[in-house]
Amino acid sequence: MFNLDNILFLPALTSIIFLIAGLVMYSFPPKKINYLYGYRTNSSMKSQERWDFAQKYSSIQMIKLALLMFVISLIFSFFKISENLNLIFGLIVLLIGVSFMFYKVEKAIKVNFPN
């Protein structure tokens, strides 16, 4: 039975933040390479073309990750788990999700810009 107490709180909260950040980045991507706002990695900052691609692609991936983390949180709400396990599973989901998002964006940059 659905139990809001068992929802994975960390991924659920983070998914809302990621969704808002992804929508803002998609709607208002940073126009020029900068060190304050946007998807900032060495590979994304090598050229303006890479930068523009990385901003759009990463924002889409962030939105997808937000939705996936929220669904996972909802699924876990059907299981009775302790607060400690809730925190551990929440951190694992968050770390794997963010790592996979970075991996996908970096791979897409390499595929689209092989130089």
C-alpha positions as a printed NumPy array, in Angstrom:
array([[  0.   ,   0.   ,   0.   ],
       [  1.204,   3.517,  -0.842],
       [  2.838,   5.201,   2.138],
       [  4.101,   8.752,   1.842],
       [  6.413,   8.157,   4.825],
       [  8.395,   5.626,   2.791],
       [  8.881,   7.764,  -0.293],
       [ 12.573,   8.247,  -0.99 ],
       [ 12.693,  11.819,   0.228],
       [ 16.107,  12.803,  -1.141],
       [ 15.462,  11.794,  -4.78 ],
       [ 11.893,  13.128,  -4.609],
       [ 13.067,  16.541,  -3.43 ],
       [ 16.054,  16.54 ,  -5.766],
       [ 13.836,  15.598,  -8.705],
       [ 11.79 ,  18.758,  -8.175],
       [ 14.959,  20.857,  -8.051],
       [ 16.381,  19.109, -11.15 ],
       [ 13.115,  19.568, -13.028],
       [ 13.03 ,  23.301, -12.304],
       [ 16.745,  23.713, -13.118],
       [ 16.389,  21.685, -16.326],
       [ 13.386,  23.709, -17.482],
       [ 15.141,  27.   , -16.697],
       [ 18.318,  25.891, -18.496],
       [ 16.306,  24.697, -21.496],
       [ 14.26 ,  27.9  , -21.683],
       [ 17.093,  30.299, -20.857],
       [ 20.4  ,  28.635, -21.774],
       [ 23.523,  30.679, -21.126],
       [ 24.474,  32.366, -24.378],
       [ 28.222,  32.577, -23.828],
       [ 30.74 ,  30.317, -22.144],
       [ 30.946,  31.313, -18.485],
       [ 31.984,  29.946, -15.095],
       [ 28.736,  30.665, -13.228],
       [ 25.744,  29.167, -15.007],
       [ 25.21 ,  26.141, -17.219],
       [ 26.74 ,  22.756, -17.902],
       [ 30.411,  23.541, -17.311],
       [ 32.995,  20.897, -18.066],
       [ 36.294,  21.081, -19.932],
       [ 34.771,  19.413, -22.981],
       [ 31.696,  21.659, -23.058],
       [ 33.793,  24.819, -22.784],
       [ 36.177,  24.113, -25.672],
       [ 34.094,  26.053, -28.199],
       [ 30.903,  28.044, -28.431],
       [ 29.331,  25.334, -30.605],
       [ 30.072,  22.659, -27.993],
       [ 28.796,  24.968, -25.268],
       [ 25.472,  25.562, -27.02 ],
       [ 24.998,  21.845, -27.669],
       [ 25.893,  20.89 , -24.098],
       [ 23.439,  23.382, -22.597],
       [ 20.45 ,  22.059, -24.53 ],
       [ 21.405,  18.393, -24.264],
       [ 22.203,  18.518, -20.553],
       [ 18.973,  20.327, -19.738],
       [ 16.972,  17.603, -21.508],
       [ 18.928,  14.915, -19.659],
       [ 18.343,  16.714, -16.362],
       [ 14.586,  16.793, -16.979],
       [ 14.606,  13.074, -17.832],
       [ 16.621,  12.317, -14.694],
       [ 14.202,  14.349, -12.572],
       [ 11.233,  12.381, -13.857],
       [ 13.026,   9.054, -13.394],
       [ 14.056,   9.878,  -9.81 ],
       [ 10.506,  10.913,  -8.966],
       [  9.097,   7.65 , -10.359],
       [ 11.682,   5.636,  -8.392],
       [ 10.711,   7.556,  -5.245],
       [  7.066,   6.731,  -5.822],
       [  7.833,   3.052,  -6.383],
       [  9.749,   2.886,  -3.1  ],
       [  6.756,   4.373,  -1.308],
       [  5.042,   0.982,  -1.657],
       [  7.735,  -0.706,   0.465],
       [  8.238,  -0.366,   4.175],
       [ 11.843,   0.647,   4.827],
       [ 13.626,   2.292,   7.723],
       [ 14.78 ,   5.905,   7.692],
       [ 18.417,   4.811,   7.415],
       [ 17.73 ,   2.615,   4.387],
       [ 15.621,   5.399,   2.922],
       [ 18.596,   7.758,   3.155],
       [ 21.046,   5.178,   1.775],
       [ 18.808,   4.228,  -1.166],
       [ 18.092,   7.903,  -1.801],
       [ 21.791,   8.77 ,  -1.966],
       [ 22.497,   5.794,  -4.216],
       [ 19.716,   6.759,  -6.626],
       [ 20.933,  10.362,  -6.662],
       [ 24.627,   9.526,  -7.19 ],
       [ 23.974,   6.942,  -9.895],
       [ 21.515,   9.243, -11.643],
       [ 23.802,  12.264, -11.677],
       [ 26.809,  10.146, -12.729],
       [ 24.827,   8.604, -15.578],
       [ 23.605,  12.041, -16.672],
       [ 27.182,  13.366, -16.851],
       [ 28.284,  10.232, -18.694],
       [ 25.513,  10.636, -21.302],
       [ 26.217,  14.32 , -21.876],
       [ 29.988,  13.847, -22.152],
       [ 29.505,  10.915, -24.526],
       [ 27.118,  12.971, -26.689],
       [ 29.652,  15.802, -26.828],
       [ 32.386,  13.377, -27.943],
       [ 30.153,  11.814, -30.594],
       [ 29.001,  15.164, -31.994],
       [ 32.384,  16.892, -31.717],
       [ 35.094,  14.26 , -32.292],
       [ 37.969,  16.791, -32.376]])
